[in-house]
Amino acid sequence: MASLQINRRLIMTPGPVAVDPRVSQAMSNSILGQFDPEFTDIMNDTMELIRASFKRKTNGHFQ
């Protein structure tokens, strides 16, 4: 069976429709379980970035 190959097109409908190639790549990765150590690392990094964006410490008090 031949692989599915779709040429890049400009779609002229309302709203953002073009998907960045990095998003497509990320969506094609394997799914991690919630207790997988790699997932836990990503989650902890994400929570730290969210805390920093709201200027919060881990204990919930303002910096």
C-alpha positions in Angstrom: 0.0 0.0 0.0 1.4 3.4 -0.9 1.7 6.0 1.8 -0.8 8.8 1.9 0.8 11.9 0.4 -1.2 15.1 0.3 0.3 18.2 -1.3 0.3 21.5 0.7 -2.7 23.7 0.0 -3.9 27.1 1.0 -7.4 26.7 2.4 -9.5 30.0 2.2 -12.0 29.4 4.9 -12.6 31.5 8.1 -10.3 30.8 11.0 -6.8 29.3 11.2 -6.7 26.1 9.2 -3.0 25.6 8.4 -1.3 23.3 10.9 2.3 24.0 11.6 4.5 20.9 10.7 5.8 20.8 14.4 2.2 20.3 15.5 1.7 17.5 13.0 4.9 15.9 14.2 3.9 16.2 17.9 0.5 14.7 17.2 2.1 11.6 15.5 4.1 10.8 18.7 3.1 7.8 20.8 0.8 8.5 23.8 2.4 8.5 27.3 0.5 7.2 30.2 -0.2 9.5 33.2 2.2 7.6 35.4 5.0 7.3 32.8 8.2 9.0 34.2 8.6 11.0 31.0 5.0 12.3 31.2 5.6 13.3 34.9 8.7 15.3 33.9 6.7 17.1 31.1 3.9 17.8 33.5 6.2 19.1 36.2 8.0 21.4 33.7 4.6 22.7 32.5 3.3 23.4 36.0 6.5 25.3 36.7 6.0 27.5 33.6 2.4 28.1 34.6 3.5 29.1 38.1 6.1 31.5 36.7 3.5 33.1 34.3 1.2 33.8 37.2 4.2 34.7 39.4 3.2 32.1 42.0 5.4 30.0 44.3 4.7 26.3 44.7 3.0 26.9 48.1 0.5 29.3 46.5 1.7 32.6 48.0 2.6 35.5 45.8 6.3 36.2 45.2 
